[in-house]
Amino acid sequence: SSVLSMCAVCCDLSLSFSQLLVKLIGYTTLEQKALYTQAKATGNQAIKARVLEGIQRCQKVLASLSCFLELKISLDREFPTVVSIREPNCRDAEILLANARSRLASTS
């Protein structure tokens, strides 16, 4: 799991969606588990370095995100699951600007 933090709002998230992990870490969930198990069992430093490199790459991407996350909420899971990440487009910017203007107008 991971923590998504935006301003004063935080949300724990599951990053278990394989295609998402491939984009963020560089390998699938199954590959990550196999690498972790192999590194732990053999003490192979090259494998440990690959796992650490993937985690660090993921942390950098998550720290600098400027995108939309699609979340799936399920009663049988502890946290919402991120199912996709996409870059904002011009239409998204227009919608956000319209919402901001609407909120400002309603508070004045």
Summary of the structure (lengths in Angstrom):
residues: 108
radius of gyration: 18.0
end to end distance: 40.2
largest distance: 64.4
contacts: 244
relative contact order: 0.15
helix: 54%
strand: 20%
